[in-house]
């Protein structure tokens, strides 16, 4: 394949498509063509995250070439729409830093072997095939969905981040017990971290046997209420040699929420204090933004 794609427009011209809702309005849209090289879609280096939309992308084609697709993918088989995400350096720094904190805390409690790092493992459902930035679950339990999922955004809207984390919690019917969003704003330098929990009782949405003996599956994920915010911490970058400011107390992931077990001796909740998140995540993300901007400036020269 040597032909290059030609854009058919941008997301803002696509109308009210819920799957594309909240993507940046200037996200380019293409019609899939087997004769064209998907690599030709990759844009120049960007400080922020970038997205590409491919319409009329057949499910069988996705299955055939998923390992060859660039970066991360979010795919709707019914709509035959593929969203390709090209995460930025600050985006990846935020995800890696959050993951490193979880690993450190697990090591301190000597429960690392009990924790499965799912990374960006894709989850397939009839309506969507999606990856989180990072995710975790108890090891050796045969769970499809993680117990905790992380979504990071740098340029995408807050609404899109919240929509994505709602999918994880509600599509899993509460098997994802907590979602975490890291929302990075380039202009202000603000980094907002939120944790999300189901707004329903997961046990009320399990399978059951009716009086007639018929097996019934309660699967009304579209009608479930949106997840609710459990915790919030905001980091504001200092300007003109002033130090950063923090709003909020940090983030706690209950031990049971992550590992499906009550903490034993020497074990406790995963407590990510505001100071810990500042030193081990926020400051590293700000450094990554500065670095990415210098790289972009060199690319222009």
N, C-alpha and C positions, 0 to 999 in steps of 0.2 A: 504493500500500500504506500503510495507516494503522494496522493492528492491531499490537499489541505482543506479543512472545513471553512465554510463561509457562514458567519453569524446570520441568524434570521431575526435578530432583535435582542431585546433585553427582557428580564423578568417583569418589569413594570408594565410591559405591553401585553403580557400573557393573560390578563384578566384575573378573576378571582379563583385561582387554582389553590386549594388549601395546602397541597403538598409543597408548593413553591412559596407559600405565604411567609413573609418576614425575611426572605433572602434580601440582600442588598439590591436596590432597585436597578442598578446598572449591571447586574449579573448577566453575562451573555447566554443566549439560548441557541442551540444548534439542533438540526434534524440529523439523526444518526444515519450514516452512510457507510456500509461495509467497505467501500472502496477508498475511504479516507483514513488517514492516519490520526488516531486519537492523540498521539504525542504532539501533533501540530496545534492542539488546543491550549497547551500549556502557556500561560502568559509570562511576561518578563518578571524578574525578581520583584517582590512586593514586601513592604514592611508588615502589612496586614494580611489576614486570611483572604483567599480568593476562592470563588466558586464558578463552576461551569454546569450548565444544564444541557442534557441530551434528551430530546424527545424521540418517541417511536423506537425505543431501544428494547428489542424483543427479549423475553425471559430466557429463551434458549441461548441467545447470544451472551447474555450476562453470565449464564452458567459456563459457557465455553471459554470466555476470556477474562473471567473475574480476577485471576491471578496476574494478568497482564495490565489491568487497569491502573492508571497512575493514582497515587495518593489514597485518600479515603473515599468511600462510596456510600451513598444513601439511595436505595432503589425501591421504586414502587412497581411491582409486577402488574397490578391491575391497570395502572395508568401508563405503564411502559415509559417511565421517566427516570432518568439517572441523574443524580446530583453528585458531581465530583468536587471534593473539598481539598484545597491545597493549603495546609496549615502553615502559618508563619513561624518564624523563630521564637517570638515571644509566646505564641500559643503553645508550642512544644515545650518551652521552658516551664510554663505554668503547669502543664500536665505532668512533666517529669518531676518537678519539684514537689508537687502534691503527692505523687506516688512514692517519692523518696521518704517523705515524712511518715506515710503509712508503714513503709518497710522498716524504718527506724523504730517506730513504736512497737511494731510486731516483734522485732528482734529483742527489744528491751524486756518484753513480757515472755519471750521464748515461745511464741505461738506462730512463728513465721511458717513452719511446716504445715500448719493447719489452715493457712490462708492461701487460696488459689488466686494468683495474679492473672486475671483474664485479659488484661491489656485492652486492645481494640478488637477483640474477638467479635465477629459479626453474628448477630442474632437474626435468624430467618423466621418470619411469620408470613401468613398468606398475603397480607397487605403491604408488608414492608420488609426490607432487608437493611439493617442498620448497624453501625458501629458506634460505641461510645468512645470518648478519648481514652479513658481507662475504666476498668471495673474490677470488682473483687467479689469473691464468694468463698464459703467454706470448701476446703479440699475434700475430694473423694466422697462427694454426696450425690453426684449425678444430676445436679441442678442445671437446667437450661439457662435460666436468667441469673444474673449476678444478684447479690444482696445490696450492693452499693455501686452506683454508676456515677461517673464524672463527665461533665460536658464543659468545655472551655470555648470561649468566643473572643475573637479579637477582630472586630469590624462588623461581625454579624450583629443583628439587633438583639436587645435584651429579650424581646418577645419571642425570637426564634429559639434562643437558649431555653427559655421557659417551656416552649412548646415541645422541644426535644426531650427535656427531662420529664415532662408530663407523659410522653409516650412510653418511656421506660417504666415508669411506675404503674400507669394504668393498663398498658398492654400486657404487662406481667401479672395483672390483677393483684398487685401488692407484693409479689415475690421480690421485686426490687423495693426494699424497705426504706431506702434513703437515696435521694439523688443530690448531687452537689454541682452547682454551677459556679464557674469563675468567669466573670464578665470584665474584660479589659477594655478601657477606653483610651484611645491614643491621644486625643487632644488634651484631655484633662489629666491623664495619667492615673485616673482612679481605677482601682481594682475592687470589685464587689464580689464577695463570696457568700453564697447562700446554700443552706441545706433545705431539702424538701422531703416531706413525708406524705404517705397516702392520706387523702381526706375521707377515707371510708375504712370500714373494718374488713380486712382481707378475708377473714373467715366466713363472712357473709356471701362471698362470691365463689365458693368452692362448688364442686359437683355434689349432688345429693340424689337420693332415691325417693321418688314420689310414692304416695300411698298405693298406687296401682302397681308398684314394683318397677316402673319405668325409670331408667337412668337418665337424669337431667343434668345438663351442663349450663350453668349460669354464666353467660358470656356477653355481658352488656357493657363492654369496655367503652363504647362511644357515649354511654350515659353516665359514666362515673364522674364524680366531681373532680375538678382540677386539684392537683396536690397543693398542700399548704406550706408556707414558709415556716421552718422550725427555728432557724438561726440565721443571723446576718452579721457580717463584718465588712466594713468599708475602709480601704486604705487610700489616703489622698497623698499624692507625691508632693513633697516640699518644693518650693520654688525660691530662687534668689538666696540659696544657701540655708533656707529654713528646713527644719526636719519634717518628716512625714507626720500625718495625723491619722488616728485610728478611731473608728466608731464601731462599737460592738466588742464582745468579750471573747470572740474566737469561735471555735467549732468543736462539737463533741459528737463522735460516732459511737453510740452505745455498743458494748462488746457483743451483746446478743444480736443486735441489728446486723453486724458484719459477719459473725461466726456462728450464729444460730445455736449458741450455747451460753450458759451462765458463766461468768468469770470465776475461776478457781483461785487458789493461793498464788499471789504474785501477779495476778491478772486484773485488768481494770478496763474501763472505757477508753477509747482512743481519743484523747484530749489534745486538740490542736489549739494551743493558746494564741491569742492575737499577736503576742510578741514572737512566737515561733513562726507563725504565718508571715509576719513582716520580714523577719530575717531570712527565712528559708524559702520563701516564695515571692512575695511582693518585690523585695529589693532585687532579686535575681531577674524578675520579669522586667523591671525598669532598666536594668543593665542590658537585657536582651533587646529592648526597644531602641536604646541608644545605639547598640551594635548594628541592628538591622538598618537603622537610618543611615549609618555611616557606609554600610555595604551598598545600599541603594544609591547613595550619592556617588560612590566610586563607579557603579554600573552606568550612571548617566554620563560620566566624564569620558 
